[in-house]
Amino acid sequence: MSLTPTQRQLRAQLGGLSSAEKPLEERRENTSAARAAFEARFVREIVTEALARGEQLDDKEIARRADLRRRAYYSRMRLDALRAARERRQAAMDEAS
């Protein structure tokens, strides 16, 4: 059975609300594997690049660089969001003119 866009939206909303009503600890457990995989991505990138350069990093340095890489990732996301919002505002102003 094919769902309409409205039906898909309502089904997704229901799923989100059903998840949100659960205790915080249960929600954290449900996403812990995904969060760990996401964090491991930054470590993997740092280790791969270090090996390609012939660097040998200790665990502390790997963690430090991975943290910086993660922070840069989120900063780029914020910057992209700000640019997109500015473009939407500009488009709305241009349309109103």
Sequence and secondary structure as in RCSB ss.txt:
>XXXX:A:sequence
MSLTPTQRQLRAQLGGLSSAEKPLEERRENTSAARAAFEARFVREIVTEALARGEQLDDKEIARRADLRRRAYYS
RMRLDALRAARERRQAAMDEAS
>XXXX:A:secstr
    HHHHHHHHHHHHHHHHTS HHHHHHHHHHHHHHHHHHHHHHHHHHHHHHT    HHHHHHHHHHHHHHHHH
HHHHHHHHHHHHHHHHHHHHH 
